[in-house]
């Protein structure tokens, strides 16, 4: 990628102005039924970013040209690194609490199978999707899961198209949805806040950052403990989630897809 695009002053000026404006608005708490919906600065920054997207609004290309917009993607990974480093610094002091919750942290990985058990029947029986449903529903479609599909079927296959579609949607809206959902469920006080922190660790840096930040705002007194549990959970997801997806989730998804499709013969498609 051209270094000039990464250093383009328009991109960085927009980021600074957007961040300052979002922080100026601050956290807004909206009573919603028995709970409270937390609107974090992340939400405002997301909306502003969408409004300035030249791919959605062609007029914005005069402010942020499309090549400059493309350059913003890789920077997200760099920007999230300080937050990931923060996770590492909080895991050590809370190691005793994490060890005490060891079985729960390990078993929570089985929750990743829920995407397949819930979404696959809906995709096949209601949306009438084909092999795309296998790639789209066997996981939450993060980078390790894309690697599995790429190796097994190829990204140009129906399975590859399915997982990339979910990946793009998750990147655009998953972080926002995760933050809103986490803050609201925490306000209901029906689940242990540590369990919610564990649920933040889904193998996505942006998602775990948004989720844990929302929980930390909901329960400020447990901020460091929540960040530690979220970070440890995310680390375990990277360590064990790949194997669960490869040896458990994908085979079960294939088996269930065949049953839902009436044992139709599978068409194997690989990239040439």
C-alpha positions in Angstrom: 0.0 0.0 0.0 1.2 3.5 -0.9 2.7 5.2 2.2 1.4 8.5 0.9 -2.1 7.3 1.4 -1.5 6.2 4.9 0.0 9.6 5.8 -2.7 11.6 3.9 -3.6 14.6 6.1 -7.3 14.5 5.3 -7.7 11.0 6.7 -5.9 11.8 10.0 -7.6 15.2 10.4 -11.0 13.5 10.0 -10.1 10.9 12.6 -9.0 13.6 15.1 -12.0 15.8 14.6 -14.4 12.7 14.8 -12.7 11.5 18.0 -12.9 14.9 19.7 -16.5 15.4 18.7 -17.5 11.9 19.9 -15.7 12.3 23.2 -17.3 15.7 23.6 -20.8 14.1 23.4 -19.7 11.5 25.9 -21.7 8.6 27.2 -25.5 8.8 26.9 -27.6 6.5 29.1 -31.1 5.8 27.8 -33.6 4.0 30.0 -35.1 1.1 28.1 -37.5 -1.2 29.9 -35.9 -2.8 32.9 -32.4 -1.9 31.7 -30.3 1.0 30.3 -28.9 1.4 26.8 -25.4 2.8 26.8 -24.4 5.0 23.8 -20.7 5.2 23.8 -18.5 7.6 21.8 -17.7 4.6 19.6 -21.3 4.8 18.2 -21.0 8.4 17.2 -17.7 7.8 15.6 -19.1 4.9 13.7 -22.1 7.0 12.4 -19.8 9.9 11.4 -17.5 7.4 9.6 -20.4 6.0 7.6 -21.6 9.5 6.6 -18.1 10.3 5.3 -17.8 7.0 3.4 -17.3 7.8 -0.3 -18.5 4.4 -1.2 -21.9 5.1 0.2 -22.1 8.8 -0.6 -20.3 9.8 -3.7 -20.2 13.5 -2.8 -17.9 12.7 0.1 -15.2 11.6 -2.3 -14.2 15.3 -2.6 -13.4 15.2 1.2 -12.1 11.6 1.5 -11.2 10.1 -1.9 -11.8 6.4 -2.3 -8.1 5.4 -2.3 -7.6 7.2 1.0 -10.7 5.5 2.4 -9.2 2.1 1.4 -6.0 3.0 3.3 -8.0 3.4 6.5 -8.7 -0.3 6.8 -5.3 -1.6 7.8 -4.9 1.3 10.2 -7.7 -0.2 12.3 -5.5 -3.1 13.3 -2.7 -0.7 14.3 -5.1 1.5 16.3 -6.4 -1.4 18.3 -3.0 -2.6 19.5 -2.7 -0.3 22.5 -6.0 -1.7 23.8 -4.8 -5.2 23.3 -1.7 -4.3 25.2 -3.9 -3.0 28.0 -5.5 -6.4 28.2 -2.1 -8.0 28.7 -1.3 -5.7 31.6 -4.5 -6.5 33.4 -4.4 -10.3 33.0 -1.3 -10.7 35.3 -2.7 -8.9 38.4 -6.0 -10.8 38.1 -4.5 -14.2 37.4 -5.9 -15.8 40.6 -9.5 -14.9 39.6 -8.9 -16.1 36.1 -7.6 -19.5 37.3 -10.5 -19.8 39.7 -12.8 -19.4 36.7 -10.8 -21.7 34.5 -13.5 -24.3 33.6 -15.9 -21.6 32.7 -13.4 -19.9 30.5 -12.7 -23.1 28.6 -16.4 -24.2 28.3 -17.4 -20.8 27.0 -15.7 -21.8 23.8 -18.6 -24.2 23.1 -20.8 -21.1 22.8 -19.2 -20.5 19.4 -21.2 -23.4 18.1 -24.4 -21.4 18.7 -23.9 -19.5 15.4 -24.2 -22.8 13.5 -27.0 -24.3 15.6 -29.2 -21.2 15.4 -28.3 -19.6 12.1 -27.8 -22.6 9.8 -31.5 -23.9 9.9 -32.7 -20.3 9.4 -30.4 -19.7 6.4 -31.3 -23.0 4.7 -35.0 -23.4 5.5 -36.1 -19.7 5.5 -33.6 -17.9 3.3 -33.1 -20.9 1.0 -29.4 -20.4 0.9 -27.1 -23.0 -0.7 -23.5 -23.9 0.2 -22.9 -20.3 1.2 -24.8 -21.1 4.4 -22.0 -23.4 5.5 -19.3 -20.7 5.3 -21.6 -18.1 6.7 -22.9 -19.9 9.8 -20.2 -22.4 11.0 -18.5 -19.7 13.0 -18.5 -15.9 13.8 -16.4 -15.5 10.6 -13.3 -13.9 12.0 -9.8 -14.1 10.5 -8.9 -17.7 11.7 -12.3 -19.0 10.5 -11.7 -17.4 7.1 -8.3 -19.2 6.9 -10.1 -22.6 7.5 -12.6 -22.0 4.7 -9.9 -20.7 2.4 -7.8 -23.8 2.9 -10.8 -26.2 2.7 -12.9 -24.7 -0.1 -11.2 -21.6 -1.5 -12.5 -18.1 -1.1 -14.1 -18.1 -4.5 -16.3 -21.0 -3.6 -19.8 -20.6 -2.3 -18.5 -21.3 1.2 -15.9 -18.6 0.8 -18.5 -16.1 -0.4 -20.7 -16.9 2.6 -18.0 -16.4 5.2 -16.7 -13.2 3.5 -20.2 -11.8 3.5 -20.5 -12.4 7.2 -17.0 -11.1 7.9 -17.7 -7.8 6.1 -21.1 -7.3 7.9 -19.5 -8.2 11.3 -16.7 -5.7 10.7 -19.1 -2.9 9.8 -21.9 -3.5 12.3 -20.8 -6.3 14.7 -18.7 -4.0 16.9 -21.5 -1.5 17.3 -24.1 -4.2 18.0 -21.8 -5.9 20.5 -21.2 -2.6 22.4 -24.9 -1.8 22.7 -25.9 -5.3 23.6 -23.2 -5.7 26.3 -24.1 -2.5 28.0 -27.8 -3.2 28.0 -27.5 -6.8 29.3 -25.1 -5.6 32.0 -27.7 -3.1 33.2 -30.3 -5.8 33.6 -28.2 -7.4 36.3 -29.4 -11.0 35.5 -25.9 -12.4 34.7 -22.6 -12.3 36.5 -20.7 -9.4 35.1 -17.6 -11.7 34.8 -19.6 -14.1 32.5 -20.4 -11.2 30.3 -16.8 -10.2 30.2 -15.9 -13.8 29.1 -18.5 -13.5 26.3 -16.6 -10.5 25.0 -13.7 -12.7 23.9 -14.9 -13.8 20.5 -11.6 -13.6 18.7 -12.0 -10.1 17.3 -9.9 -7.2 18.6 -12.4 -4.5 17.8 -15.4 -6.5 19.1 -13.7 -7.4 22.4 -12.6 -3.8 22.9 -16.1 -2.4 22.3 -17.8 -5.0 24.5 -15.4 -4.8 27.4 -15.5 -1.0 27.3 -19.3 -1.0 27.5 -19.1 -3.4 30.5 -16.5 -1.2 32.2 -18.7 1.8 31.9 -21.7 -0.1 33.3 -19.7 -1.4 36.3 -16.8 1.1 36.7 -15.6 -0.4 40.0 -14.7 -3.7 38.3 -13.0 -2.2 35.3 -9.6 -3.9 35.6 -11.2 -7.3 36.4 -13.5 -7.1 33.5 -10.8 -6.2 31.1 -8.7 -9.1 32.4 -11.5 -11.7 31.9 -12.3 -10.3 28.4 -8.6 -10.4 27.5 -8.1 -13.9 28.8 -11.2 -15.1 27.0 -10.1 -13.6 23.8 -6.7 -15.2 24.1 -8.3 -18.6 24.7 -10.5 -18.1 21.7 -7.5 -17.6 19.5 -5.7 -20.6 21.0 -8.6 -23.1 21.1 -11.3 -21.6 18.9 -9.5 -22.5 15.7 -9.5 -26.2 16.6 -13.1 -26.2 17.7 -14.1 -24.6 14.4 -12.0 -27.0 12.4 -12.7 -30.3 14.1 -16.2 -29.8 15.7 -18.1 -26.8 14.2 -17.3 -27.3 10.5 -18.0 -31.1 10.4 -21.3 -30.7 12.3 -22.3 -27.8 10.0 -21.6 -30.1 7.0 -23.6 -32.9 8.5 -26.5 -30.6 9.5 -26.5 -28.9 6.1 -26.9 -32.3 4.3 -29.9 -33.2 6.6 -31.6 -29.9 6.1 -31.1 -30.2 2.3 -32.5 -33.7 2.3 -29.1 -35.4 1.8 -28.5 -33.7 -1.5 -25.1 -34.7 -3.0 -22.4 -32.2 -2.2 -20.7 -30.3 -4.9 -17.0 -29.8 -4.1 -15.6 -26.5 -5.4 -12.0 -25.5 -5.1 -10.1 -22.6 -6.3 -7.9 -23.4 -9.3 
